[in-house]
Amino acid sequence: MSDPRKLDRSDAIEVLWPLRGPHTAESVVTASAAIAHLWRYLGHATIRSDTKGLAEPADVYLAISNLAVAGHSAAQVMSQFKQWTARVNDNPRLVHDEDLPRDLAARGVAIAGYALDTASQQFDAVTQQLYKATGILSHLYIDHDAEGGQRS
């Protein structure tokens, strides 16, 4: 955490969901809800390209860099959820709420596992593109001293 006398927004995340846990169903579900909210926040915050909050290339670079790091974690989480589907599929007490035969419930879990594996791979691909963007953006800045927007 940063300065212990001041709690910033990213520190608040660590307080609410410390990496060491506890890791409960409630904490995982609420963390995923928080991530969904933060994506919606970013959607609102970036709806206009002329926003004062993102006036400098360095600001966009930092935001995209953070999302690239998050992309690695997202791919890992999807892969781990896929592993969960394999474990739950081995549970003989697995049932479907529409009273389908056990083999159809198991087939549904397998399809979900495949979808999660695909999502993991796609997060990896998105992450690679984000890193490519950060590599380009890291060299850009606005020269506020240049006249007419041209460097001499």
DSSP file with accessible surface (Angstrom, degrees, kcal/mol):
  #  RESIDUE AA STRUCTURE BP1 BP2  ACC     N-H-->O    O-->H-N    N-H-->O    O-->H-N    TCO  KAPPA ALPHA  PHI   PSI    X-CA   Y-CA   Z-CA
    1    1 A M              0   0  157      0, 0.0     6,-0.1     0, 0.0    10,-0.0   0.000 360.0 360.0 360.0 158.4    0.0    0.0    0.0
    2    2 A S        -     0   0   58      1,-0.2     4,-0.0     4,-0.1     5,-0.0   0.280 360.0  -8.1 -80.4-148.2    1.0    3.6   -0.5
    3    3 A D    >   -     0   0   63      1,-0.2     3,-1.8     2,-0.1    -1,-0.2  -0.207  64.0-144.7 -50.8 118.8    1.1    6.2    2.3
    4    4 A P  T 3  S+     0   0  127      0, 0.0    -1,-0.2     0, 0.0     3,-0.1   0.693  96.3  61.7 -65.7 -15.2   -0.5    4.6    5.3
    5    5 A R  T 3  S+     0   0  213      1,-0.2     2,-0.4     2,-0.0    -2,-0.1   0.600 106.5  48.6 -84.2  -9.8   -2.1    7.9    6.4
    6    6 A K  S <  S-     0   0  144     -3,-1.8     2,-0.7    -4,-0.0    -1,-0.2  -0.989  70.7-151.6-134.6 126.6   -4.1    8.1    3.1
    7    7 A L        -     0   0  108     -2,-0.4     2,-0.2    -3,-0.1    -4,-0.0  -0.853  18.7-166.8 -98.0 113.3   -6.2    5.4    1.6
    8    8 A D     >  -     0   0   56     -2,-0.7     4,-1.9    -5,-0.1     3,-0.1  -0.474  36.5 -97.1 -93.6 175.3   -6.3    5.7   -2.2
    9    9 A R  H  > S+     0   0  201      1,-0.2     4,-1.2     2,-0.2    -1,-0.1   0.878 123.0  48.6 -61.8 -41.5   -8.8    3.9   -4.4
   10   10 A S  H  > S+     0   0   83      1,-0.2     4,-1.3     2,-0.2    -1,-0.2   0.873 109.6  53.8 -69.7 -31.6   -6.4    1.1   -5.4
   11   11 A D  H  > S+     0   0   14      1,-0.2     4,-2.1     2,-0.2    -1,-0.2   0.863 101.3  60.4 -65.0 -35.1   -5.5    0.6   -1.7
   12   12 A A  H  X S+     0   0   31     -4,-1.9     4,-2.6     1,-0.2    -1,-0.2   0.884 100.6  54.7 -61.1 -36.4   -9.2    0.2   -1.0
   13   13 A I  H  X S+     0   0   74     -4,-1.2     4,-3.0     1,-0.2    -1,-0.2   0.931 107.8  49.0 -61.5 -44.7   -9.3   -2.8   -3.3
   14   14 A E  H  < S+     0   0   79     -4,-1.3    -1,-0.2     1,-0.2    -2,-0.2   0.870 111.6  50.0 -64.8 -34.2   -6.5   -4.5   -1.4
   15   15 A V  H  < S+     0   0   83     -4,-2.1    -2,-0.2     1,-0.2    -1,-0.2   0.930 116.3  40.7 -68.9 -42.9   -8.4   -3.8    1.9
   16   16 A L  H  < S+     0   0  116     -4,-2.6    -2,-0.2     1,-0.3    -1,-0.2   0.861 132.5  22.1 -74.1 -36.8  -11.6   -5.3    0.6
   17   17 A W  S  < S-     0   0   65     -4,-3.0    -1,-0.3    -5,-0.2    -2,-0.2  -0.606  77.9-167.4-132.6  74.1  -10.1   -8.2   -1.3
   18   18 A P    >   -     0   0   45      0, 0.0     3,-2.1     0, 0.0    -3,-0.1  -0.347  28.4-125.0 -62.4 141.4   -6.6   -9.0    0.2
   19   19 A L  T 3  S+     0   0  142      1,-0.3    -5,-0.0     4,-0.0     4,-0.0   0.828 109.7  58.2 -58.4 -31.5   -4.7  -11.4   -2.0
   20   20 A R  T 3  S-     0   0  243      1,-0.3    -1,-0.3     2,-0.0     3,-0.2   0.539 101.1-178.6 -77.5  -7.0   -4.2  -13.8    0.9
   21   21 A G    <   -     0   0   13     -3,-2.1    -1,-0.3     1,-0.3     2,-0.2  -0.555  62.8-121.4 104.7-172.4   -7.9  -14.1    1.4
   22   22 A P        -     0   0  104      0, 0.0     2,-0.8     0, 0.0    -1,-0.3   0.346  47.2-161.6 -73.7 149.6  -10.2  -15.2    2.8
   23   23 A H        +     0   0  134     -3,-0.2     2,-0.2    -2,-0.2    -6,-0.0  -0.864  26.3 154.4-108.9  94.3  -11.3  -16.7   -0.5
   24   24 A T     >  -     0   0   64     -2,-0.8     4,-2.5     1,-0.1     5,-0.2  -0.711  59.1-104.8-113.7 167.4  -15.0  -17.5   -0.1
   25   25 A A  H  > S+     0   0   83     -2,-0.2     4,-2.6     1,-0.2     5,-0.2   0.929 123.1  50.4 -56.6 -43.5  -17.8  -17.8   -2.6
   26   26 A E  H  > S+     0   0  152      1,-0.2     4,-2.8     2,-0.2     5,-0.3   0.930 110.3  47.9 -62.8 -43.9  -19.1  -14.4   -1.5
   27   27 A S  H  > S+     0   0   22      1,-0.2     4,-2.1     2,-0.2    -1,-0.2   0.892 113.4  48.1 -67.9 -35.4  -15.7  -12.7   -1.8
   28   28 A V  H  X S+     0   0   65     -4,-2.5     4,-2.3     2,-0.2    -1,-0.2   0.938 114.1  45.8 -68.9 -44.2  -15.2  -14.2   -5.3
   29   29 A V  H  X S+     0   0   93     -4,-2.6     4,-2.1    -5,-0.2    -2,-0.2   0.930 114.9  46.9 -66.3 -42.3  -18.6  -13.2   -6.5
   30   30 A T  H  X S+     0   0   58     -4,-2.8     4,-2.3    -5,-0.2    -1,-0.2   0.872 110.3  53.7 -70.0 -32.2  -18.4   -9.7   -5.1
   31   31 A A  H  X S+     0   0   27     -4,-2.1     4,-2.4    -5,-0.3    -1,-0.2   0.926 108.9  48.7 -64.8 -42.6  -14.9   -9.3   -6.6
   32   32 A S  H  X S+     0   0   69     -4,-2.3     4,-2.2     1,-0.2    -2,-0.2   0.888 110.6  51.4 -65.4 -34.8  -16.3  -10.2  -10.0
   33   33 A A  H  X S+     0   0   58     -4,-2.1     4,-2.3     2,-0.2    -1,-0.2   0.899 109.1  50.9 -66.4 -38.5  -19.1   -7.7   -9.5
   34   34 A A  H  X S+     0   0   24     -4,-2.3     4,-2.7     2,-0.2    -2,-0.2   0.907 108.9  50.9 -65.1 -41.1  -16.6   -5.0   -8.6
   35   35 A I  H  X S+     0   0   97     -4,-2.4     4,-2.4     2,-0.2    -2,-0.2   0.930 109.6  50.7 -61.5 -43.7  -14.6   -5.8  -11.7
   36   36 A A  H  X S+     0   0   41     -4,-2.2     4,-2.1     1,-0.2    -2,-0.2   0.923 111.1  48.8 -59.6 -42.7  -17.8   -5.5  -13.8
   37   37 A H  H  X S+     0   0  106     -4,-2.3     4,-2.8     1,-0.2    -1,-0.2   0.917 109.5  51.8 -63.7 -42.8  -18.5   -2.1  -12.2
   38   38 A L  H  X S+     0   0   83     -4,-2.7     4,-2.6     1,-0.2    -1,-0.2   0.888 108.2  51.3 -65.0 -36.1  -14.9   -0.9  -12.8
   39   39 A W  H  X S+     0   0  140     -4,-2.4     4,-2.2     2,-0.2    -1,-0.2   0.917 110.9  48.5 -64.1 -41.4  -15.2   -1.8  -16.5
   40   40 A R  H  X S+     0   0  142     -4,-2.1     4,-2.3     2,-0.2    -2,-0.2   0.917 110.0  52.7 -63.1 -41.0  -18.5    0.1  -16.7
   41   41 A Y  H  X S+     0   0  118     -4,-2.8     4,-3.0     1,-0.2    -2,-0.2   0.941 109.5  47.9 -57.6 -49.0  -16.7    3.0  -15.0
   42   42 A L  H  X S+     0   0   57     -4,-2.6     4,-1.8     1,-0.2    -1,-0.2   0.872 108.2  56.2 -61.5 -36.2  -14.0    3.0  -17.6
   43   43 A G  H  < S+     0   0   40     -4,-2.2     4,-0.3     1,-0.2    -1,-0.2   0.924 112.9  40.4 -60.4 -43.6  -16.6    2.8  -20.3
   44   44 A H  H >< S+     0   0  147     -4,-2.3     3,-1.0     1,-0.2     4,-0.3   0.902 114.5  52.7 -70.1 -40.8  -18.2    6.0  -18.9
   45   45 A A  H 3< S+     0   0   35     -4,-3.0     3,-0.2     1,-0.2    -2,-0.2   0.756 116.7  38.0 -69.4 -23.8  -14.8    7.7  -18.3
   46   46 A T  T 3< S+     0   0   74     -4,-1.8    -1,-0.2    -5,-0.2    -2,-0.2   0.269  79.8 108.5-111.7  12.5  -13.5    7.1  -21.8
   47   47 A I  S <  S+     0   0  136     -3,-1.0     2,-0.5    -4,-0.3    -1,-0.1   0.831  82.0  46.5 -62.8 -29.9  -16.7    7.7  -23.8
   48   48 A R  S >  S-     0   0  152     -4,-0.3     3,-1.2    -3,-0.2    -1,-0.1  -0.943  71.9-151.6-114.6 131.3  -15.3   11.0  -25.1
   49   49 A S  T 3  S+     0   0  124     -2,-0.5    -1,-0.1     1,-0.3    -2,-0.1   0.667  94.7  60.6 -74.4 -14.7  -11.7   11.1  -26.4
   50   50 A D  T 3  S+     0   0  101      3,-0.0    -1,-0.3     2,-0.0     5,-0.1   0.243  73.8 140.9 -96.9  17.0  -11.4   14.8  -25.5
   51   51 A T    X   -     0   0   44     -3,-1.2     3,-1.2     1,-0.2    -6,-0.0  -0.263  55.8-135.1 -61.2 139.7  -11.9   14.1  -21.8
   52   52 A K  G >  S+     0   0  199      1,-0.2     3,-0.9     2,-0.1    -1,-0.2   0.768 101.6  68.9 -66.4 -23.6   -9.7   16.2  -19.5
   53   53 A G  G 3  S+     0   0   55      1,-0.3    -1,-0.2    -8,-0.1     3,-0.1   0.725 107.9  35.7 -69.6 -18.6   -9.0   13.1  -17.4
   54   54 A L  G <  S+     0   0   55     -3,-1.2    -1,-0.3     1,-0.1    -2,-0.1  -0.343  74.2 130.4-129.5  53.2   -7.0   11.6  -20.3
   55   55 A A    <   +     0   0   61     -3,-0.9    -1,-0.1    -5,-0.1    -2,-0.1   0.794  62.0  60.6 -78.5 -26.5   -5.3   14.6  -21.8
   56   56 A E  S >> S-     0   0   56     -3,-0.1     4,-1.4    -4,-0.1     3,-0.9  -0.814  76.7-132.7-109.2 141.7   -1.8   13.2  -21.9
   57   57 A P  H 3> S+     0   0   23      0, 0.0     4,-3.0     0, 0.0     5,-0.2   0.855 108.0  62.6 -55.1 -33.9   -0.5   10.0  -23.7
   58   58 A A  H 3> S+     0   0   52      1,-0.2     4,-2.4     2,-0.2     5,-0.2   0.863 100.2  52.6 -62.2 -34.5    1.2    9.0  -20.4
   59   59 A D  H <> S+     0   0   66     -3,-0.9     4,-2.2     2,-0.2    -1,-0.2   0.926 112.2  43.7 -66.8 -44.0   -2.2    8.8  -18.7
   60   60 A V  H  X S+     0   0   45     -4,-1.4     4,-3.0     2,-0.2     5,-0.3   0.917 111.8  55.1 -66.9 -40.9   -3.6    6.5  -21.3
   61   61 A Y  H  X S+     0   0   78     -4,-3.0     4,-2.7     1,-0.2    -2,-0.2   0.931 109.4  46.8 -55.9 -47.8   -0.3    4.5  -21.3
   62   62 A L  H  X S+     0   0   96     -4,-2.4     4,-2.2     2,-0.2    -1,-0.2   0.916 113.1  48.5 -63.5 -42.0   -0.6    3.9  -17.6
   63   63 A A  H  X S+     0   0   38     -4,-2.2     4,-2.1     2,-0.2    -2,-0.2   0.943 114.6  44.5 -64.2 -46.2   -4.3    2.9  -17.8
   64   64 A I  H  X S+     0   0   35     -4,-3.0     4,-2.5     1,-0.2    -2,-0.2   0.889 110.4  55.6 -67.9 -36.4   -3.6    0.5  -20.7
   65   65 A S  H  X S+     0   0   19     -4,-2.7     4,-2.2    -5,-0.3    -1,-0.2   0.926 107.9  48.9 -59.5 -43.8   -0.6   -0.9  -18.9
   66   66 A N  H  X S+     0   0  113     -4,-2.2     4,-2.4     1,-0.2    -1,-0.2   0.905 111.0  50.0 -62.6 -39.9   -2.7   -1.7  -15.9
   67   67 A L  H  X S+     0   0   46     -4,-2.1     4,-2.1     2,-0.2    -2,-0.2   0.865 107.7  54.1 -68.1 -33.3   -5.3   -3.4  -18.1
   68   68 A A  H  X S+     0   0    0     -4,-2.5     4,-1.3     2,-0.2    -2,-0.2   0.931 109.7  47.0 -65.0 -43.8   -2.6   -5.4  -19.8
   69   69 A V  H  X S+     0   0   84     -4,-2.2     4,-1.4     1,-0.2     3,-0.4   0.928 111.9  51.3 -61.5 -42.8   -1.4   -6.7  -16.4
   70   70 A A  H  X S+     0   0   49     -4,-2.4     4,-2.8     1,-0.2    -1,-0.2   0.851 101.2  63.2 -63.3 -32.4   -5.0   -7.4  -15.5
   71   71 A G  H  X S+     0   0    7     -4,-2.1     4,-2.5     1,-0.2    -1,-0.2   0.881  99.3  53.0 -61.0 -38.3   -5.4   -9.3  -18.7
   72   72 A H  H  X S+     0   0   96     -4,-1.3     4,-2.0    -3,-0.4    -1,-0.2   0.934 111.7  45.8 -61.2 -44.5   -2.8  -11.9  -17.5
   73   73 A S  H  X S+     0   0   65     -4,-1.4     4,-2.8     2,-0.2    -2,-0.2   0.895 110.2  54.0 -65.9 -39.0   -4.8  -12.4  -14.4
   74   74 A A  H  X S+     0   0   24     -4,-2.8     4,-2.5     2,-0.2     5,-0.2   0.922 108.2  49.3 -62.2 -42.8   -8.1  -12.6  -16.3
   75   75 A A  H  X S+     0   0    4     -4,-2.5     4,-2.2     1,-0.2    -1,-0.2   0.918 111.8  49.6 -62.0 -41.3   -6.6  -15.4  -18.5
   76   76 A Q  H  X S+     0   0  107     -4,-2.0     4,-2.4     1,-0.2    -2,-0.2   0.925 110.2  50.2 -62.7 -44.4   -5.4  -17.2  -15.4
   77   77 A V  H  X S+     0   0   58     -4,-2.8     4,-2.7     2,-0.2     5,-0.2   0.926 109.9  49.7 -63.2 -43.5   -8.8  -16.9  -13.7
   78   78 A M  H  X S+     0   0   39     -4,-2.5     4,-2.2     1,-0.2    -1,-0.2   0.919 111.2  50.2 -62.2 -39.9  -10.7  -18.3  -16.8
   79   79 A S  H  X S+     0   0   38     -4,-2.2     4,-2.1     1,-0.2    -1,-0.2   0.907 111.1  48.6 -63.9 -40.4   -8.2  -21.2  -16.9
   80   80 A Q  H  X S+     0   0   87     -4,-2.4     4,-1.8     2,-0.2    -2,-0.2   0.878 109.6  51.4 -69.8 -36.4   -8.8  -21.9  -13.2
   81   81 A F  H  X S+     0   0   91     -4,-2.7     4,-1.8     2,-0.2    -1,-0.2   0.884 107.8  53.9 -65.4 -36.3  -12.6  -21.7  -13.7
   82   82 A K  H  X S+     0   0   75     -4,-2.2     4,-1.4    -5,-0.2    -2,-0.2   0.927 106.7  51.0 -61.9 -42.8  -12.2  -24.2  -16.5
   83   83 A Q  H  X S+     0   0  102     -4,-2.1     4,-1.9     1,-0.2    -1,-0.2   0.880 105.4  57.3 -62.3 -34.9  -10.3  -26.5  -14.1
   84   84 A W  H  X S+     0   0  132     -4,-1.8     4,-3.0     1,-0.2     5,-0.3   0.908 101.1  56.3 -61.0 -40.8  -13.2  -26.1  -11.7
   85   85 A T  H  X S+     0   0    9     -4,-1.8     4,-2.0     1,-0.2    -1,-0.2   0.886 105.5  51.2 -61.3 -36.7  -15.6  -27.5  -14.4
   86   86 A A  H  X S+     0   0   51     -4,-1.4     4,-0.8     2,-0.2    -1,-0.2   0.915 112.3  46.4 -65.6 -40.7  -13.5  -30.6  -14.7
   87   87 A R  H >< S+     0   0  151     -4,-1.9     3,-0.7     1,-0.2     4,-0.3   0.926 113.7  46.6 -67.1 -44.5  -13.7  -31.1  -10.9
   88   88 A V  H >< S+     0   0   27     -4,-3.0     3,-1.5     1,-0.2    -1,-0.2   0.848 105.1  61.4 -69.5 -29.4  -17.4  -30.5  -10.7
   89   89 A N  H 3< S+     0   0   39     -4,-2.0    -1,-0.2    -5,-0.3    -2,-0.2   0.784  99.3  56.9 -66.0 -25.6  -18.0  -32.8  -13.6
   90   90 A D  T << S+     0   0  133     -4,-0.8    -1,-0.3    -3,-0.7    -2,-0.2   0.539  82.1 104.0 -80.5  -7.2  -16.5  -35.7  -11.6
   91   91 A N    X   -     0   0   72     -3,-1.5     3,-1.9    -4,-0.3    -3,-0.0  -0.660  62.3-155.0 -80.6 116.3  -19.0  -35.1   -8.8
   92   92 A P  T 3  S+     0   0  108      0, 0.0    -1,-0.2     0, 0.0    10,-0.0   0.683  91.5  62.9 -66.6 -13.8  -21.7  -37.9   -9.1
   93   93 A R  T 3  S+     0   0  209      2,-0.1     2,-0.2    -3,-0.0    -2,-0.1   0.399  72.2 125.5 -91.4   4.7  -24.2  -35.6   -7.3
   94   94 A L    <   +     0   0   32     -3,-1.9     2,-0.3    -6,-0.2    12,-0.1  -0.454  36.7 173.0 -64.6 126.3  -24.1  -33.0  -10.1
   95   95 A V        -     0   0  121     -2,-0.2     2,-0.4    10,-0.1    -2,-0.1  -0.931  30.6-124.3-133.4 160.8  -27.7  -32.4  -11.4
   96   96 A H    >   -     0   0   65      4,-0.5     3,-1.7    -2,-0.3     4,-0.1  -0.836  21.4-128.8-103.5 142.3  -29.4  -30.0  -13.8
   97   97 A D  T 3  S+     0   0  148     -2,-0.4    -1,-0.1     1,-0.3     0, 0.0   0.646 107.4  60.4 -69.3 -11.0  -32.3  -27.9  -12.5
   98   98 A E  T 3  S-     0   0  140      2,-0.0    -1,-0.3     0, 0.0     0, 0.0   0.143 117.5-110.4-100.1  19.4  -34.5  -29.0  -15.4
   99   99 A D    <   +     0   0  153     -3,-1.7    -2,-0.1     1,-0.2     3,-0.1   0.839  60.3 164.6  57.3  39.1  -34.2  -32.6  -14.3
  100  100 A L        -     0   0   64      1,-0.1    -4,-0.5    -4,-0.1    -1,-0.2  -0.469  47.0 -85.5 -78.8 157.3  -32.1  -33.6  -17.3
  101  101 A P    >>  -     0   0   70      0, 0.0     4,-1.8     0, 0.0     3,-0.9  -0.253  40.6-110.1 -59.7 153.0  -30.2  -36.9  -17.2
  102  102 A R  H 3> S+     0   0   87      1,-0.3     4,-2.7     2,-0.2     5,-0.2   0.856 116.9  57.4 -54.8 -38.9  -26.7  -36.8  -15.5
  103  103 A D  H 3> S+     0   0   94      1,-0.2     4,-2.1     2,-0.2    -1,-0.3   0.864 105.9  49.6 -66.9 -32.1  -24.9  -37.2  -18.9
  104  104 A L  H <> S+     0   0   64     -3,-0.9     4,-2.2     2,-0.2    -1,-0.2   0.888 110.7  49.9 -72.2 -37.1  -26.6  -34.1  -20.3
  105  105 A A  H  X S+     0   0    7     -4,-1.8     4,-2.1     2,-0.2    -2,-0.2   0.935 112.0  48.5 -62.9 -43.9  -25.6  -32.1  -17.2
  106  106 A A  H  X S+     0   0   19     -4,-2.7     4,-2.2     1,-0.2    -2,-0.2   0.895 109.2  52.4 -64.1 -38.7  -22.1  -33.4  -17.5
  107  107 A R  H  X S+     0   0  139     -4,-2.1     4,-2.3     1,-0.2    -1,-0.2   0.903 107.7  52.6 -64.3 -40.3  -22.0  -32.4  -21.2
  108  108 A G  H  X S+     0   0   37     -4,-2.2     4,-2.5     2,-0.2    -2,-0.2   0.908 108.6  49.7 -60.8 -41.6  -23.2  -28.9  -20.3
  109  109 A V  H  X S+     0   0   23     -4,-2.1     4,-2.6     1,-0.2    -2,-0.2   0.913 109.7  51.7 -64.6 -40.3  -20.3  -28.6  -17.8
  110  110 A A  H  X S+     0   0   53     -4,-2.2     4,-2.2     2,-0.2    -2,-0.2   0.907 109.6  49.3 -63.1 -39.8  -17.9  -29.8  -20.5
  111  111 A I  H  X S+     0   0  110     -4,-2.3     4,-2.4     2,-0.2    -2,-0.2   0.920 110.6  50.2 -65.7 -41.6  -19.2  -27.1  -23.0
  112  112 A A  H  X S+     0   0   45     -4,-2.5     4,-2.5     1,-0.2    -2,-0.2   0.911 109.1  52.6 -61.7 -41.1  -18.9  -24.5  -20.3
  113  113 A G  H  X S+     0   0    2     -4,-2.6     4,-2.3     2,-0.2    -2,-0.2   0.910 108.5  49.7 -60.8 -42.1  -15.3  -25.6  -19.7
  114  114 A Y  H  X S+     0   0  166     -4,-2.2     4,-2.5     2,-0.2    -1,-0.2   0.921 110.4  50.5 -62.3 -43.4  -14.5  -25.3  -23.4
  115  115 A A  H  X S+     0   0   56     -4,-2.4     4,-2.5     1,-0.2    -2,-0.2   0.900 110.9  49.0 -62.5 -39.8  -16.0  -21.8  -23.4
  116  116 A L  H  X S+     0   0   41     -4,-2.5     4,-2.4     2,-0.2    -1,-0.2   0.886 109.9  51.3 -68.2 -37.1  -13.8  -20.8  -20.4
  117  117 A D  H  X S+     0   0   52     -4,-2.3     4,-2.1     2,-0.2    -2,-0.2   0.926 111.0  48.4 -64.1 -42.6  -10.7  -22.3  -22.1
  118  118 A T  H  X S+     0   0   36     -4,-2.5     4,-2.5     1,-0.2    -2,-0.2   0.920 110.0  52.1 -62.7 -42.6  -11.5  -20.2  -25.2
  119  119 A A  H  X S+     0   0   26     -4,-2.5     4,-2.6     1,-0.2    -2,-0.2   0.907 107.4  52.7 -60.8 -41.3  -12.0  -17.1  -23.0
  120  120 A S  H  X S+     0   0   11     -4,-2.4     4,-2.0     1,-0.2    -1,-0.2   0.935 110.6  47.0 -59.9 -45.3   -8.6  -17.7  -21.4
  121  121 A Q  H  X S+     0   0  112     -4,-2.1     4,-2.0     1,-0.2    -1,-0.2   0.890 112.0  50.5 -64.3 -38.5   -6.9  -17.9  -24.8
  122  122 A Q  H  X S+     0   0  124     -4,-2.5     4,-2.7     2,-0.2    -1,-0.2   0.877 106.7  53.9 -70.4 -35.5   -8.7  -14.8  -26.0
  123  123 A F  H  X S+     0   0   75     -4,-2.6     4,-2.8     2,-0.2    -1,-0.2   0.909 107.8  52.1 -61.7 -39.9   -7.7  -12.8  -22.9
  124  124 A D  H  X S+     0   0   64     -4,-2.0     4,-2.1     2,-0.2    -2,-0.2   0.926 110.2  47.8 -60.1 -43.3   -4.1  -13.8  -23.7
  125  125 A A  H  X S+     0   0   50     -4,-2.0     4,-1.7     2,-0.2    -2,-0.2   0.919 112.6  48.0 -65.2 -42.5   -4.5  -12.5  -27.2
  126  126 A V  H  X S+     0   0   78     -4,-2.7     4,-2.4     1,-0.2    -2,-0.2   0.924 109.3  54.3 -62.9 -42.5   -6.1   -9.2  -26.0
  127  127 A T  H  X S+     0   0    2     -4,-2.8     4,-2.5     1,-0.2     5,-0.2   0.912 105.3  53.1 -59.8 -41.9   -3.3   -8.8  -23.4
  128  128 A Q  H  X S+     0   0  132     -4,-2.1     4,-1.9     1,-0.2    -1,-0.2   0.910 109.9  48.4 -60.5 -40.2   -0.7   -9.1  -26.2
  129  129 A Q  H  X S+     0   0  105     -4,-1.7     4,-2.3     2,-0.2    -1,-0.2   0.878 109.2  52.8 -68.9 -36.1   -2.4   -6.4  -28.1
  130  130 A L  H  X S+     0   0   41     -4,-2.4     4,-2.4     2,-0.2    -2,-0.2   0.918 109.0  49.3 -64.6 -42.0   -2.5   -4.2  -25.0
  131  131 A Y  H  X S+     0   0   93     -4,-2.5     4,-2.1     2,-0.2    -2,-0.2   0.889 108.8  53.4 -64.5 -35.9    1.2   -4.6  -24.5
  132  132 A K  H  X S+     0   0  126     -4,-1.9     4,-1.4    -5,-0.2    -2,-0.2   0.937 109.5  48.6 -62.2 -44.1    1.8   -3.7  -28.1
  133  133 A A  H  X S+     0   0   34     -4,-2.3     4,-3.0     1,-0.2     3,-0.2   0.908 110.0  51.1 -62.8 -41.6   -0.2   -0.5  -27.6
  134  134 A T  H  X S+     0   0   12     -4,-2.4     4,-2.2     1,-0.2    -1,-0.2   0.874 104.2  58.3 -66.3 -34.7    1.7    0.4  -24.5
  135  135 A G  H  < S+     0   0   36     -4,-2.1    -1,-0.2     2,-0.2     4,-0.2   0.871 113.4  38.9 -60.9 -36.1    5.0   -0.1  -26.3
  136  136 A I  H >< S+     0   0  107     -4,-1.4     3,-1.5    -3,-0.2    -2,-0.2   0.931 116.1  49.7 -77.7 -47.4    3.9    2.5  -28.8
  137  137 A L  H >< S+     0   0   36     -4,-3.0     3,-1.8     1,-0.3    -2,-0.2   0.782  94.8  73.6 -65.0 -25.3    2.3    4.9  -26.3
  138  138 A S  T 3< S+     0   0   57     -4,-2.2    -1,-0.3     1,-0.3    -2,-0.1   0.707  97.1  50.0 -64.9 -15.5    5.3    4.8  -24.0
  139  139 A H  T <  S+     0   0  150     -3,-1.5     2,-0.3    -4,-0.2    -1,-0.3   0.430  95.3  92.6 -99.9   0.5    7.2    7.0  -26.5
  140  140 A L    <   +     0   0   89     -3,-1.8     2,-0.3    -4,-0.2   -82,-0.1  -0.710  41.0 154.0-103.4 146.3    4.5    9.7  -26.9
  141  141 A Y        -     0   0  125     -2,-0.3     2,-0.6   -84,-0.1   -85,-0.0  -0.971  43.5-107.4-155.5 164.5    4.0   13.0  -25.1
  142  142 A I        -     0   0   80     -2,-0.3     2,-1.2     2,-0.0     3,-0.1  -0.874  26.9-143.5 -96.5 121.3    2.4   16.4  -25.8
  143  143 A D    >   -     0   0   52     -2,-0.6     3,-0.9     1,-0.2     6,-0.2  -0.729  19.1-178.0 -86.5  97.7    5.0   19.1  -26.2
  144  144 A H  T 3  S+     0   0  133     -2,-1.2    -1,-0.2     1,-0.2     5,-0.0   0.625  78.6  58.1 -73.6 -12.4    3.3   22.0  -24.5
  145  145 A D  T 3  S+     0   0  152     -3,-0.1    -1,-0.2     2,-0.1     2,-0.2   0.622  84.0  99.4 -90.4 -15.9    6.2   24.3  -25.4
  146  146 A A  S X  S-     0   0   24     -3,-0.9     3,-0.7     1,-0.1     2,-0.4  -0.468  74.6-123.6 -75.2 142.8    6.0   23.8  -29.1
  147  147 A E  G >  S-     0   0  177      3,-0.4     3,-1.7     1,-0.2    -1,-0.1  -0.700  88.5  -0.9 -86.6 134.7    4.3   26.4  -31.2
  148  148 A G  G 3  S-     0   0   78     -2,-0.4    -1,-0.2     1,-0.3     3,-0.1   0.700 122.3 -72.4  64.3  18.6    1.4   25.3  -33.4
  149  149 A G  G <  S+     0   0   65     -3,-0.7     2,-0.4     1,-0.2    -1,-0.3   0.559 103.8 121.1  77.1   6.4    1.8   21.7  -32.2
  150  150 A Q    <   -     0   0  148     -3,-1.7    -3,-0.4    -7,-0.0     2,-0.3  -0.877  57.5-136.7-107.2 136.1    5.0   21.2  -34.3
  151  151 A R              0   0  166     -2,-0.4    -5,-0.0    -5,-0.1    -3,-0.0  -0.661 360.0 360.0 -83.1 144.7    8.4   20.2  -32.8
  152  152 A S              0   0  171     -2,-0.3    -1,-0.1     0, 0.0    -6,-0.0  -0.423 360.0 360.0 -89.8 360.0   11.3   22.1  -34.2
